[in-house]
Amino acid sequence: MTVAFPGAELALVGNTITHISNVRSGVVPDGRCLVCHAAVVAKKGPIKAHHFAYLGRASSCRYTGLL
């Protein structure tokens, strides 16, 4: 299960802030949320806007409240 965080076009990949356009769709090795550092997956389908989503549940993260 994945949980999207609205407007999530940026994530940490290693130690670099990375835009969704610079990664492939799917699990991002070393990809983490900017705030809580939870693992993320890149969602790049044909219908919805490309975005990162949490890999599993991360509802306690403050990131969604910052947007």
Secondary structure, 3 states (H helix, E strand, C coil): CEEECCCCCEEEECCEEEEHHHCCCEEEEEEECCCCCCEEEEECCCCCCCEEEEECCCCCCCHHHHC
